[in-house]
Amino acid sequence: MMCRILTRREHDRFLKVTRSIRIAGHSTSIRLEAAFWDTLDDMATIEGVPRARLIEQLHYEAVERHGVATSLASMLRTVCLLYQQEKIRAAQPRAEAGLIRN
């Protein structure tokens, strides 16, 4: 049985959106699906920084760790995926605790 994740989502979450930001004084454009921009907005809110600042910091971290950031869009998609996975893991103990109490 298929999970039907594509048919249960709004089409606009899949649309690609291009945004321009400045990193180290240089303008760059990033094209991501709307769902990734939403996740980056959530992350920026939690960190208490504007989205552009979050992306800039993620870029610096990638360069610091790996020496280069070859594809900013790919790195951001991966970061969004890891962020969502961490949210799920953090929620699991609470959900399991709720099941035990019932």
Summary of the structure (lengths in Angstrom):
residues: 102
radius of gyration: 16.5
end to end distance: 30.0
largest distance: 54.9
contacts: 223
relative contact order: 0.11
helix: 63%
strand: 16%
